[in-house]
Amino acid sequence: MLFATPLNQAFTDDEKSLISELTKVKLPLIAVFTFDDKKDNKIHTQKEAYFKSAGCKTAYFSSKENTASHIKTLYKLIEESAPEVTRELTPVEGLVRPGSTVLLVTPIDSAAPKGRLILPQVETLRDLLDRDCNAIVVKENTLQSALENLKNPPDLVITDSQAFAEVSKILPQEQPLTSFSILFARKKGDFEYFMQSLSALENFPDGGKVLIMEACAHHQKEDDIGTVKIPKLFKKKICAGGKAVTFEWSREIPANIKDFSLVIHCGACMITQKTMLERTSILKAKGIPVINYGLFLAWANGLLPRAIEPLKGIAK
Amino acid sequence: MLFATPLNQAFTDDEKSLISELTKVKLPLIAVFTFDDKKDNKIHTQKEAYFKSAGCKTAYFSSKENTASHIKTLYKLIEESAPEVTRELTPVEGLVRPGSTVLLVTPIDSAAPKGRLILPQVETLRDLLDRDCNAIVVKENTLQSALENLKNPPDLVITDSQAFAEVSKILPQEQPLTSFSILFARKKGDFEYFMQSLSALENFPDGGKVLIMEACAHHQKEDDIGTVKIPKLFKKKICAGGKAVTFEWSREIPANIKDFSLVIHCGACMITQKTMLERTSILKAKGIPVINYGLFLAWANGLLPRAIEPLKGIAK
């Protein structure tokens, strides 16, 4: 982040509170000092000391000097900060080799965009091509025939989590299997904390509350995953013995987050890894377990640990 | 199209010239008469007669009456006009059956969007899934291994036109083969006129001019198809005997269109069928042959008529 502030005026209250928020986020912050040619020495000393003590890099701009060279300096500072930003894994990074055959199961449900594929599917497919893999793309109803036409079984099957039940019935037990949503849990989230959080499903308290969090405002259809499918499956798997559960839905962490026993988050395909990690770290700090849709569906279909086996030894 | 005009004012000159343009396009036009409650009878009679003689449907609106019922009437008129609009084919319509195995060759060149696939590839893939087909997606460098892993050869191979040469070397002669660009010629354009226009390649005049038309402002890379690859291949195939050729590039039909011996148009994935058909009909009326990138590349690679065989009996 770049924080521009003039050297001829003291910090405003707004600036102070904004800086205080920004330094909490623990992202590289560069102070860009403007009006360097009109600087007040006291203000300069104060502002510089403040940012340097917070570990920030500093750049100086003035309208009297050559802007191009200032910008060059700034680019260099930004480049130097790049390694501090966590790199997001690509969907199949470390899971395939050149020449691997990977079968993708992509059911077309009513929420799929007309004439297109959803983002995690397209990103995964492109990543496979970039890695010199062969991709086979099928719906769940033609999976059997696609498998029968192969001389060698796929090195990996990646399914939409919603088709876990059908897909796992068709595949032999030894077939490596995971889901787009589990790949995105690794790519976007704090995978280790998700794994720890799975125990919250086994030990769900009677009367507990579940928060379903989504990243985007997708159009909800009648068989919607977050509002219909997951609550239904949750009750079937966890409440069969008489346990009570309440569901709430949110796109932000709500004020009453302490009331929840578990957060089930969507695949986060429309938000950055940074946003997802920030959300997870806030929830983790409050002791709230977090999993995502794919992990819940894998668990509910009896596919854990099977569906995370392909990620073993690679997931951080 | 809806053309709204008030019944208390005579046609303005702008209206007259606009209507004259619109009636040339031969699309269903509905006259929407406003201020029906304040209508001047002479103007009303005149306007109504004008639109009815042009075969237009008419609807009447007034602020004094129930707008909802007017809108309902208007919807009905629009619905009635729908069959007059040419329906755009989906990419593989009529070319596959449920259960068909279709292999897509999608080279990843420098113009491909980061982490995605280009639109014709995604649309074709989705269309295959919607039709209960199995899709195999590979780059040209793993095509051989993908074929070797199949018990039965694909029912159809669809390649990026830029990989025709490599792909046709690998595939057996009897393997049905076409390209995304040829599918899009059928989907977006006047396929029959494209076919007729192919003779312009065989009979290209010495000193002739070629217009390369593109629909979108894609970022041009060094191996750009429209500015580099096609002119190079054109010269190799057509000018080897000493013929001269000049190339020009445009995103619109230029004023000097009569000077050109041939138009080679992009796949038109970013414009509607309607726009592409309009462009082609203007060029056809002026006697300028038009083909698209895919047809040119198929011809230049010696793949015609092979690459249009899969479309036979279906293409209109």
Contacts between the chains, C-beta under 8 A, distances in Angstrom:
chain1	res1	chain2	res2	distance
A	90	B	115	7.8
A	98	B	142	8.0
A	99	B	142	6.6
A	99	B	145	6.0
A	101	B	146	7.5
A	101	B	149	6.2
A	106	B	129	6.4
A	108	B	126	7.6
A	108	B	129	5.5
A	108	B	130	6.2
A	112	B	126	7.9
A	115	B	90	7.8
A	115	B	123	5.4
A	115	B	126	5.5
A	115	B	127	7.5
A	116	B	122	5.6
A	116	B	123	7.2
A	116	B	126	5.8
A	117	B	122	5.9
A	117	B	125	6.5
A	117	B	126	5.7
A	122	B	116	5.6
A	122	B	117	5.9
A	122	B	122	6.3
A	123	B	115	5.4
A	123	B	116	7.2
A	125	B	117	6.5
A	125	B	137	6.2
A	126	B	108	7.5
A	126	B	112	7.9
A	126	B	115	5.6
A	126	B	116	5.8
A	126	B	117	5.7
A	127	B	115	7.5
A	128	B	137	7.8
A	129	B	106	6.4
A	129	B	108	5.5
A	129	B	137	6.9
A	129	B	138	7.5
A	129	B	139	5.4
A	130	B	108	6.2
A	132	B	139	6.7
A	132	B	141	6.4
A	132	B	142	5.7
A	133	B	142	7.3
A	134	B	136	6.6
A	134	B	137	7.6
A	134	B	138	4.8
A	134	B	142	5.3
A	134	B	145	6.6
A	134	B	146	4.3
A	134	B	149	7.4
A	135	B	136	7.2
A	135	B	137	4.5
A	135	B	138	7.2
A	136	B	134	6.7
A	136	B	135	7.2
A	136	B	136	5.1
A	136	B	137	7.7
A	137	B	125	6.2
A	137	B	128	7.8
A	137	B	129	6.8
A	137	B	134	7.6
A	137	B	135	4.5
A	137	B	136	7.6
A	137	B	137	6.1
A	138	B	129	7.5
A	138	B	134	4.8
A	138	B	135	7.2
A	139	B	129	5.4
A	139	B	132	6.7
A	141	B	132	6.5
A	142	B	98	8.0
A	142	B	99	6.6
A	142	B	132	5.7
A	142	B	133	7.3
A	142	B	134	5.3
A	145	B	99	6.1
A	145	B	134	6.6
A	146	B	101	7.5
A	146	B	134	4.4
A	148	B	151	7.5
A	149	B	101	6.2
A	149	B	134	7.4
A	149	B	150	5.8
A	149	B	151	5.1
A	149	B	152	5.7
A	150	B	149	5.8
A	150	B	150	6.8
A	150	B	151	7.1
A	151	B	148	7.5
A	151	B	149	5.2
A	151	B	150	7.1
A	151	B	151	6.0
A	152	B	149	5.7
